[in-house]
Amino acid sequence: MLDLIVRALAWTLTLCTPRPRGRRLGTAPPLQITPTPPPRPRFTELLDGSASRLVRPYVLDPTEHHRQREHRRAARLASLGTGMGPKHIHGVRVPAATR
């Protein structure tokens, strides 16, 4: 009885699983490994540290920092559906209610 169950299960699995395609069992061709030369170094000369200025580009002056903060605030409010328009249009101050 056990043999009948095993054969029925094997037959069911052959129906449910796809058949393997391609090469049948046999010897695989040998792998062709070709040695590659090591990469060339990109920089060979030493850099002179005294020739360049020591500048931190991420440090902003206060006006640039303020302008960047306002821009981020306007973008955040625009994503919520609130517009922050200009304060002056053609030299005329715009009321806050219409901005």
C-alpha positions in Angstrom: 0.0 0.0 0.0 2.9 2.4 0.8 4.4 1.7 -2.6 1.2 2.7 -4.3 1.0 6.0 -2.4 4.6 6.8 -3.2 4.0 6.1 -6.9 0.9 8.2 -6.9 2.7 11.1 -5.2 5.6 10.9 -7.7 3.1 10.9 -10.6 1.3 13.9 -9.2 4.6 15.8 -8.7 5.6 15.1 -12.4 2.3 16.7 -13.5 2.7 19.8 -11.2 6.4 20.6 -11.7 7.8 21.8 -15.0 10.2 19.6 -16.9 13.8 20.7 -17.0 15.0 22.0 -20.3 18.4 22.2 -21.8 21.2 19.8 -21.4 20.7 16.4 -19.8 22.9 15.1 -17.2 26.5 14.6 -18.4 29.8 16.2 -18.2 30.0 19.9 -18.1 32.6 21.7 -20.2 35.7 22.8 -18.2 35.7 26.4 -17.1 38.0 28.7 -19.0 39.6 31.1 -16.5 41.8 33.8 -18.0 43.9 35.9 -15.7 43.3 39.6 -15.9 46.1 42.1 -15.3 45.8 44.2 -12.1 44.3 47.7 -12.6 46.6 50.6 -13.1 46.8 53.1 -10.2 44.9 56.3 -11.0 47.0 58.7 -9.0 50.7 58.4 -9.0 51.8 61.8 -7.9 51.5 63.2 -4.4 49.1 66.1 -3.8 50.4 69.3 -2.3 48.1 70.3 0.6 49.4 73.8 0.8 48.5 74.6 -2.8 44.7 74.4 -2.1 42.5 76.5 0.1 40.9 74.9 3.1 37.2 75.6 2.4 34.3 73.8 3.9 31.6 74.1 1.2 28.8 73.0 3.5 29.3 76.1 5.8 26.9 78.8 4.6 26.9 82.5 5.5 23.8 83.6 7.4 21.9 85.2 4.5 22.3 82.0 2.4 21.3 79.9 5.4 18.2 82.0 5.8 17.3 81.9 2.1 17.7 78.1 2.1 15.5 77.7 5.2 12.8 79.9 3.6 12.9 77.8 0.4 12.6 74.5 2.4 9.7 76.0 4.4 7.9 77.1 1.1 8.4 73.6 -0.3 7.1 71.9 2.8 4.0 74.2 2.9 3.4 73.7 -0.9 3.3 69.9 -0.3 0.5 70.5 2.2 -1.4 72.7 -0.3 -0.6 76.1 1.2 1.1 78.6 -1.1 3.7 81.1 0.0 3.8 83.6 -2.7 6.0 86.6 -3.1 5.7 89.5 -0.6 6.1 92.1 -3.4 4.7 92.0 -6.9 5.9 94.8 -9.3 7.1 96.8 -6.3 3.7 96.7 -4.5 3.3 94.9 -1.2 0.8 92.0 -1.4 -1.5 91.4 1.5 -1.0 88.2 3.5 -4.5 87.0 2.7 -3.8 86.8 -1.0 -0.4 85.1 -0.8 
